[in-house]
Amino acid sequence: MKRKQFLQVMGILVVGALLTVLILKPGSIPFLPPASQDSGGHSPEGEGQTDHGPEMPRGPHNGMLFTQDDLQLEVVLYERGVPPEFRVYPTAKGDTAIPLNDITLQIDLERMERVDTVQFKPSGPHLLGDREVVEPHSFIMKITAEWNGNKYQWRHEQIEFRATISKAQAENAGIQTAVVGPRAIGDVVTLDGEIGLDEKRVAHIVPRVESLVVAVHKDMGDKVQVGDLLAVLQSRELADAKNEYLTAVKRAEPVRLDHERQKQIFDNTIIMLDLLTRDLSLDELYSKIDNLFLGNSRAEIVPAYARVMRTQAVYEREKTLYEKKISSRAEYLLALEEFQSAKAQYEALREKVHYQGKLSLLEKKQALEMAELNIKTQAQKLKTLGLTDRDIQRLTSKNPPPFTHYELRSEIDGRVIEKHIAVGEAIRKDFSVFVVAELSEVWVNIAIPSRDMNLVEIGQKIQVRAENVDMKAVGQLFFLGSVLDEKTRTVTGRLVIANKDLKWKPGMYVKVDLIRDTRSVPLAVPRDAVQTFRGWTVVFIKVGDQYEPRPVTLGHSDGKWVEIVDGLRPGDAYVKENSFIIKAELQKSAATHSH
């Protein structure tokens, strides 16, 4: 598209320069002027028609007079209320009427690419041509008549809206031609649409707290990125929320230290309990646990272990003496009982120390989790007010921002498309002060009539055209409503189109072309080849170095190609690209032919 626009602009500049040079060189103007012969162009018959050629002698019906020897023909191109037609009034010298059946008449219209032959027959007071004289009325007219045994001929040039452009000039202007012929095109249903914002790429920025505006850093149309500062506010509500967060942080610190201490005691207690299972001597045990932080568990478990070691030694000694009949059975049993009692108390104490240590650790952990949960809760409150993780971290730094200080930042990359904020203004917490949108893609919302539902499906590519602007895009249908509107009997469809150059503006009305089916047509040209000229829909044809408009009747179109129902013939060479250059030049002479 950009290359095409570049060629169009260059074409205009080149053609303008060429025409300037040609105008300065007499005899080189690339338009064939009307001939100044002894006959004239078509004229009105007193019913409001306009002359197409130079001033000609006029007859009683205000037609052009062609005179040779004793025969005179008044030729009128009649256009009032009927398609253009020739009406001829023949007379002899002295304006004597000639019986219409006594004269034979034919007019050959030599156009650029063809010859139209008009035969005549009597019709009331005049001879009437047997075919329509189609526009443009640009031709060489050859009149042949037979009357009273004699032949008469006239030749009249009537050339209008014809440009002569050399091959080199056409190439420099980017004018490209092609041959008209058959093509398969689609039958298109055109619907109305509207450009809308991509809702997934829009962010409404609201303060979320009652606040006062201190500074505004972005304006309408500014480009922003995620995290960019939009405005600075002051809020008492935010200050209270920050204070609650910091209070939760400070209260959690001693709880965290208490948990760390209890975990260290418990871990060391496990180590000590493991050492106690290795039958170490008291000296060996003390050497290994002397540097461990154990809290009260050391004072509880070590004496019990020492008592077990002592009673065990007494028991073993009494057992040996009893077996040697040195000690009595009573002393042996007393030693056994004391040993078993000490061991039982020791085992019970081991279980107690392990259980209480684990229970205390769980209690400390639970307290820490509650404190941390309180911090998270207060942090979440700050986030709901618009603060980021970075903002929250700054609260515990050495130089935190003022408690009332509130920064509004962009939540997405995009542009500011709405701004409702000014310094000194009091803002409600639910008021949208900025709207930021990422516009590299936009939506096209269309209402699809129920009768055309069979033409669309999810994923379909559909052409979008701007009204009154030469802008086109192809979008993909990604949404199709499942509910039919009761009033309009339509279903909402939605396309997404690229908008990197930001030319598609939200709110712009567009046309959406849906292809119904594909058919082969005898003649078709690109839509860009069709122009509007003097109220006609035309295609410019080319014969040699000459160009001329041809009014055409259009048929089916698929948005890119359009069927030509009438106005062109198979094999005609037409201007495919940059036809607007020819149109611009021909419009300079349009004043010579108006209807």
PEZI-V544807 format. One record per residue. RES is the residue in one small letter. SS is DSSP state (helix for helix, strand for strand, loop for the rest). PSI is psi in whole degrees, 0 to 359 (* if undefined). Layout:
res->RES ss->SS psi->PSI
res->RES ss->SS psi->PSI
This chain:
res->m ss->loop psi->317
res->k ss->helix psi->320
res->r ss->helix psi->319
res->k ss->helix psi->314
res->q ss->helix psi->322
res->f ss->helix psi->315
res->l ss->helix psi->321
res->q ss->helix psi->313
res->v ss->helix psi->314
res->m ss->helix psi->323
res->g ss->helix psi->316
res->i ss->helix psi->316
res->l ss->helix psi->317
res->v ss->helix psi->312
res->v ss->helix psi->319
res->g ss->helix psi->317
res->a ss->helix psi->317
res->l ss->helix psi->315
res->l ss->helix psi->326
res->t ss->helix psi->316
res->v ss->helix psi->317
res->l ss->helix psi->321
res->i ss->helix psi->326
res->l ss->loop psi->349
res->k ss->loop psi->103
res->p ss->loop psi->141
res->g ss->loop psi->1
res->s ss->loop psi->7
res->i ss->loop psi->128
res->p ss->loop psi->39
res->f ss->strand psi->134
res->l ss->loop psi->119
res->p ss->loop psi->156
res->p ss->loop psi->139
res->a ss->loop psi->147
res->s ss->loop psi->69
res->q ss->loop psi->195
res->d ss->loop psi->20
res->s ss->loop psi->163
res->g ss->loop psi->177
res->g ss->loop psi->181
res->h ss->loop psi->146
res->s ss->loop psi->162
res->p ss->loop psi->156
res->e ss->loop psi->37
res->g ss->loop psi->9
res->e ss->loop psi->35
res->g ss->loop psi->17
res->q ss->loop psi->167
res->t ss->loop psi->143
res->d ss->loop psi->135
res->h ss->loop psi->347
res->g ss->loop psi->197
res->p ss->loop psi->167
res->e ss->loop psi->128
res->m ss->loop psi->157
res->p ss->loop psi->141
res->r ss->strand psi->147
res->g ss->loop psi->185
res->p ss->loop psi->338
res->h ss->loop psi->14
res->n ss->loop psi->27
res->g ss->loop psi->168
res->m ss->strand psi->138
res->l ss->strand psi->126
res->f ss->strand psi->118
res->t ss->strand psi->133
res->q ss->strand psi->122
res->d ss->loop psi->241
res->d ss->loop psi->11
res->l ss->strand psi->137
res->q ss->strand psi->131
res->l ss->strand psi->130
res->e ss->strand psi->114
res->v ss->strand psi->122
res->v ss->strand psi->130
res->l ss->strand psi->101
res->y ss->strand psi->130
res->e ss->loop psi->11
res->r ss->loop psi->111
res->g ss->loop psi->358
res->v ss->loop psi->161
res->p ss->loop psi->148
res->p ss->loop psi->131
res->e ss->strand psi->152
res->f ss->strand psi->135
res->r ss->strand psi->126
res->v ss->strand psi->133
res->y ss->strand psi->103
res->p ss->strand psi->143
res->t ss->strand psi->156
res->a ss->strand psi->180
res->k ss->loop psi->144
res->g ss->loop psi->16
res->d ss->loop psi->36
res->t ss->strand psi->127
res->a ss->strand psi->143
res->i ss->loop psi->132
res->p ss->loop psi->129
res->l ss->helix psi->333
res->n ss->helix psi->350
res->d ss->helix psi->355
res->i ss->strand psi->139
res->t ss->strand psi->132
res->l ss->strand psi->141
res->q ss->strand psi->137
res->i ss->strand psi->124
res->d ss->strand psi->124
res->l ss->strand psi->104
res->e ss->strand psi->104
res->r ss->loop psi->179
res->m ss->loop psi->316
res->e ss->loop psi->358
res->r ss->loop psi->173
res->v ss->strand psi->124
res->d ss->strand psi->121
res->t ss->strand psi->128
res->v ss->strand psi->120
res->q ss->strand psi->156
res->f ss->strand psi->150
res->k ss->strand psi->156
res->p ss->strand psi->140
res->s ss->strand psi->94
res->g ss->loop psi->234
res->p ss->loop psi->4
res->h ss->strand psi->169
res->l ss->strand psi->133
res->l ss->strand psi->130
res->g ss->strand psi->150
res->d ss->loop psi->8
res->r ss->loop psi->157
res->e ss->loop psi->141
res->v ss->loop psi->95
res->v ss->loop psi->154
res->e ss->loop psi->157
res->p ss->loop psi->154
res->h ss->loop psi->64
res->s ss->loop psi->107
res->f ss->strand psi->170
res->i ss->strand psi->121
res->m ss->strand psi->119
res->k ss->strand psi->117
res->i ss->strand psi->126
res->t ss->strand psi->127
res->a ss->strand psi->148
res->e ss->strand psi->127
res->w ss->strand psi->134
res->n ss->loop psi->35
res->g ss->loop psi->3
res->n ss->strand psi->154
res->k ss->strand psi->141
res->y ss->strand psi->142
res->q ss->strand psi->141
res->w ss->strand psi->153
res->r ss->strand psi->130
res->h ss->strand psi->127
res->e ss->strand psi->127
res->q ss->strand psi->90
res->i ss->loop psi->124
res->e ss->loop psi->148
res->f ss->loop psi->46
res->r ss->strand psi->129
res->a ss->strand psi->142
res->t ss->strand psi->116
res->i ss->loop psi->126
res->s ss->loop psi->165
res->k ss->helix psi->318
res->a ss->helix psi->318
res->q ss->helix psi->318
res->a ss->helix psi->319
res->e ss->helix psi->318
res->n ss->helix psi->328
res->a ss->helix psi->356
res->g ss->loop psi->20
res->i ss->loop psi->121
res->q ss->strand psi->142
res->t ss->strand psi->163
res->a ss->strand psi->172
res->v ss->strand psi->128
res->v ss->loop psi->141
res->g ss->strand psi->190
res->p ss->strand psi->159
res->r ss->strand psi->149
res->a ss->strand psi->119
res->i ss->strand psi->164
res->g ss->strand psi->152
res->d ss->strand psi->119
res->v ss->strand psi->136
res->v ss->strand psi->123
res->t ss->strand psi->126
res->l ss->strand psi->161
res->d ss->strand psi->144
res->g ss->strand psi->172
res->e ss->strand psi->135
res->i ss->strand psi->132
res->g ss->strand psi->165
res->l ss->loop psi->144
res->d ss->loop psi->109
res->e ss->helix psi->338
res->k ss->helix psi->352
res->r ss->helix psi->29
res->v ss->strand psi->138
res->a ss->strand psi->125
res->h ss->strand psi->119
res->i ss->strand psi->115
res->v ss->strand psi->147
res->p ss->loop psi->330
res->r ss->loop psi->356
res->v ss->loop psi->151
res->e ss->loop psi->128
res->s ss->strand psi->171
res->l ss->strand psi->133
res->v ss->strand psi->126
res->v ss->strand psi->319
res->a ss->strand psi->148
res->v ss->strand psi->126
res->h ss->loop psi->346
res->k ss->loop psi->151
res->d ss->loop psi->176
res->m ss->loop psi->134
res->g ss->loop psi->348
res->d ss->loop psi->141
res->k ss->strand psi->134
res->v ss->strand psi->161
res->q ss->loop psi->167
res->v ss->loop psi->129
res->g ss->loop psi->352
res->d ss->loop psi->141
res->l ss->strand psi->123
res->l ss->strand psi->316
res->a ss->strand psi->161
res->v ss->strand psi->132
res->l ss->strand psi->167
res->q ss->strand psi->135
res->s ss->loop psi->125
res->r ss->helix psi->322
res->e ss->helix psi->320
res->l ss->helix psi->322
res->a ss->helix psi->318
res->d ss->helix psi->319
res->a ss->helix psi->321
res->k ss->helix psi->319
res->n ss->helix psi->318
res->e ss->helix psi->323
res->y ss->helix psi->312
res->l ss->helix psi->324
res->t ss->helix psi->318
res->a ss->helix psi->322
res->v ss->helix psi->316
res->k ss->helix psi->322
res->r ss->helix psi->334
res->a ss->helix psi->338
res->e ss->helix psi->309
res->p ss->helix psi->328
res->v ss->helix psi->321
res->r ss->helix psi->319
res->l ss->helix psi->319
res->d ss->helix psi->320
res->h ss->helix psi->318
res->e ss->helix psi->320
res->r ss->helix psi->314
res->q ss->helix psi->325
res->k ss->helix psi->321
res->q ss->helix psi->317
res->i ss->helix psi->315
res->f ss->helix psi->316
res->d ss->helix psi->318
res->n ss->helix psi->327
res->t ss->helix psi->321
res->i ss->helix psi->319
res->i ss->helix psi->316
res->m ss->helix psi->317
res->l ss->helix psi->326
res->d ss->helix psi->319
res->l ss->helix psi->327
res->l ss->helix psi->344
res->t ss->helix psi->0
res->r ss->helix psi->11
res->d ss->loop psi->42
res->l ss->loop psi->154
res->s ss->loop psi->165
res->l ss->helix psi->321
res->d ss->helix psi->316
res->e ss->helix psi->320
res->l ss->helix psi->313
res->y ss->helix psi->324
res->s ss->helix psi->329
res->k ss->helix psi->335
res->i ss->helix psi->3
res->d ss->loop psi->324
res->n ss->loop psi->5
res->l ss->loop psi->139
res->f ss->loop psi->109
res->l ss->loop psi->353
res->g ss->loop psi->221
res->n ss->loop psi->348
res->s ss->helix psi->328
res->r ss->helix psi->313
res->a ss->helix psi->336
res->e ss->helix psi->316
res->i ss->helix psi->326
res->v ss->helix psi->315
res->p ss->helix psi->323
res->a ss->helix psi->321
res->y ss->helix psi->319
res->a ss->helix psi->321
res->r ss->helix psi->323
res->v ss->helix psi->316
res->m ss->helix psi->319
res->r ss->helix psi->312
res->t ss->helix psi->330
res->q ss->helix psi->319
res->a ss->helix psi->318
res->v ss->helix psi->316
res->y ss->helix psi->312
res->e ss->helix psi->324
res->r ss->helix psi->316
res->e ss->helix psi->326
res->k ss->helix psi->318
res->t ss->helix psi->316
res->l ss->helix psi->323
res->y ss->helix psi->320
res->e ss->helix psi->333
res->k ss->loop psi->7
res->k ss->loop psi->24
res->i ss->loop psi->322
res->s ss->loop psi->158
res->s ss->loop psi->162
res->r ss->helix psi->325
res->a ss->helix psi->319
res->e ss->helix psi->323
res->y ss->helix psi->313
res->l ss->helix psi->324
res->l ss->helix psi->319
res->a ss->helix psi->321
res->l ss->helix psi->318
res->e ss->helix psi->318
res->e ss->helix psi->323
res->f ss->helix psi->314
res->q ss->helix psi->322
res->s ss->helix psi->317
res->a ss->helix psi->320
res->k ss->helix psi->319
res->a ss->helix psi->316
res->q ss->helix psi->323
res->y ss->helix psi->314
res->e ss->helix psi->319
res->a ss->helix psi->322
res->l ss->helix psi->324
res->r ss->helix psi->312
res->e ss->helix psi->319
res->k ss->helix psi->315
res->v ss->helix psi->317
res->h ss->helix psi->315
res->y ss->helix psi->311
res->q ss->helix psi->323
res->g ss->helix psi->316
res->k ss->helix psi->319
res->l ss->helix psi->316
res->s ss->helix psi->321
res->l ss->helix psi->318
res->l ss->helix psi->321
res->e ss->helix psi->318
res->k ss->helix psi->321
res->k ss->helix psi->318
res->q ss->helix psi->320
res->a ss->helix psi->320
res->l ss->helix psi->318
res->e ss->helix psi->321
res->m ss->helix psi->320
res->a ss->helix psi->318
res->e ss->helix psi->325
res->l ss->helix psi->322
res->n ss->helix psi->322
res->i ss->helix psi->314
res->k ss->helix psi->321
res->t ss->helix psi->315
res->q ss->helix psi->325
res->a ss->helix psi->321
res->q ss->helix psi->323
res->k ss->helix psi->318
res->l ss->helix psi->322
res->k ss->helix psi->322
res->t ss->helix psi->340
res->l ss->loop psi->0
res->g ss->loop psi->358
res->l ss->loop psi->146
res->t ss->loop psi->171
res->d ss->helix psi->322
res->r ss->helix psi->318
res->d ss->helix psi->319
res->i ss->helix psi->322
res->q ss->helix psi->326
res->r ss->helix psi->339
res->l ss->loop psi->331
res->t ss->loop psi->9
res->s ss->loop psi->176
res->k ss->loop psi->328
res->n ss->loop psi->74
res->p ss->loop psi->154
res->p ss->loop psi->163
res->p ss->loop psi->144
res->f ss->loop psi->328
res->t ss->loop psi->354
res->h ss->strand psi->125
res->y ss->strand psi->121
res->e ss->strand psi->127
res->l ss->strand psi->125
res->r ss->strand psi->154
res->s ss->loop psi->139
res->e ss->loop psi->348
res->i ss->loop psi->167
res->d ss->loop psi->143
res->g ss->strand psi->208
res->r ss->strand psi->150
res->v ss->strand psi->114
res->i ss->strand psi->348
res->e ss->strand psi->144
res->k ss->strand psi->123
res->h ss->loop psi->64
res->i ss->loop psi->144
res->a ss->loop psi->151
res->v ss->loop psi->134
res->g ss->loop psi->356
res->e ss->loop psi->141
res->a ss->strand psi->128
res->i ss->strand psi->135
res->r ss->loop psi->155
res->k ss->loop psi->342
res->d ss->loop psi->16
res->f ss->loop psi->128
res->s ss->strand psi->107
res->v ss->strand psi->334
res->f ss->strand psi->147
res->v ss->strand psi->121
res->v ss->strand psi->132
res->a ss->strand psi->141
res->e ss->loop psi->113
res->l ss->loop psi->13
res->s ss->loop psi->342
res->e ss->strand psi->141
res->v ss->strand psi->165
res->w ss->strand psi->152
res->v ss->strand psi->114
res->n ss->strand psi->127
res->i ss->strand psi->152
res->a ss->strand psi->114
res->i ss->strand psi->117
res->p ss->strand psi->150
res->s ss->helix psi->329
res->r ss->helix psi->340
res->d ss->helix psi->12
res->m ss->helix psi->331
res->n ss->helix psi->353
res->l ss->helix psi->349
res->v ss->loop psi->152
res->e ss->loop psi->155
res->i ss->loop psi->135
res->g ss->loop psi->352
res->q ss->loop psi->141
res->k ss->strand psi->130
res->i ss->strand psi->141
res->q ss->strand psi->140
res->v ss->strand psi->133
res->r ss->strand psi->139
res->a ss->strand psi->144
res->e ss->loop psi->132
res->n ss->loop psi->13
res->v ss->loop psi->140
res->d ss->loop psi->73
res->m ss->loop psi->131
res->k ss->strand psi->153
res->a ss->strand psi->158
res->v ss->strand psi->124
res->g ss->strand psi->162
res->q ss->strand psi->128
res->l ss->strand psi->116
res->f ss->strand psi->351
res->f ss->strand psi->136
res->l ss->strand psi->117
res->g ss->loop psi->152
res->s ss->loop psi->0
res->v ss->loop psi->131
res->l ss->loop psi->128
res->d ss->loop psi->128
res->e ss->loop psi->327
res->k ss->loop psi->312
res->t ss->loop psi->347
res->r ss->loop psi->42
res->t ss->strand psi->162
res->v ss->strand psi->138
res->t ss->strand psi->129
res->g ss->strand psi->155
res->r ss->strand psi->129
res->l ss->strand psi->160
res->v ss->strand psi->131
res->i ss->strand psi->152
res->a ss->strand psi->147
res->n ss->loop psi->47
res->k ss->loop psi->327
res->d ss->loop psi->3
res->l ss->loop psi->27
res->k ss->loop psi->334
res->w ss->loop psi->109
res->k ss->loop psi->130
res->p ss->loop psi->134
res->g ss->loop psi->347
res->m ss->loop psi->135
res->y ss->strand psi->139
res->v ss->strand psi->169
res->k ss->strand psi->138
res->v ss->strand psi->124
res->d ss->strand psi->121
res->l ss->strand psi->127
res->i ss->strand psi->119
res->r ss->strand psi->305
res->d ss->strand psi->174
res->t ss->strand psi->135
res->r ss->strand psi->159
res->s ss->strand psi->128
res->v ss->strand psi->151
res->p ss->strand psi->321
res->l ss->strand psi->137
res->a ss->strand psi->149
res->v ss->strand psi->160
res->p ss->strand psi->148
res->r ss->helix psi->325
res->d ss->helix psi->343
res->a ss->helix psi->346
res->v ss->loop psi->129
res->q ss->strand psi->166
res->t ss->strand psi->125
res->f ss->strand psi->119
res->r ss->loop psi->36
res->g ss->loop psi->355
res->w ss->strand psi->155
res->t ss->strand psi->117
res->v ss->strand psi->160
res->v ss->strand psi->135
res->f ss->strand psi->125
res->i ss->strand psi->166
res->k ss->strand psi->129
res->v ss->strand psi->114
res->g ss->loop psi->237
res->d ss->loop psi->13
res->q ss->strand psi->145
res->y ss->strand psi->141
res->e ss->strand psi->144
res->p ss->strand psi->147
res->r ss->strand psi->114
res->p ss->strand psi->136
res->v ss->loop psi->156
res->t ss->strand psi->125
res->l ss->strand psi->152
res->g ss->strand psi->230
res->h ss->strand psi->154
res->s ss->strand psi->147
res->d ss->loop psi->17
res->g ss->loop psi->329
res->k ss->loop psi->320
res->w ss->strand psi->151
res->v ss->strand psi->139
res->e ss->strand psi->139
res->i ss->strand psi->108
res->v ss->strand psi->322
res->d ss->strand psi->149
res->g ss->loop psi->336
res->l ss->loop psi->160
res->r ss->loop psi->153
res->p ss->loop psi->133
res->g ss->loop psi->351
res->d ss->loop psi->137
res->a ss->strand psi->128
res->y ss->strand psi->162
res->v ss->strand psi->118
res->k ss->strand psi->320
res->e ss->strand psi->145
res->n ss->loop psi->33
res->s ss->helix psi->340
res->f ss->helix psi->335
res->i ss->helix psi->316
res->i ss->helix psi->318
res->k ss->helix psi->316
res->a ss->helix psi->321
res->e ss->helix psi->321
res->l ss->helix psi->331
res->q ss->helix psi->340
res->k ss->helix psi->335
res->s ss->helix psi->8
res->a ss->helix psi->337
res->a ss->helix psi->343
res->t ss->helix psi->350
res->h ss->loop psi->102
res->s ss->loop psi->146
res->h ss->loop psi->*
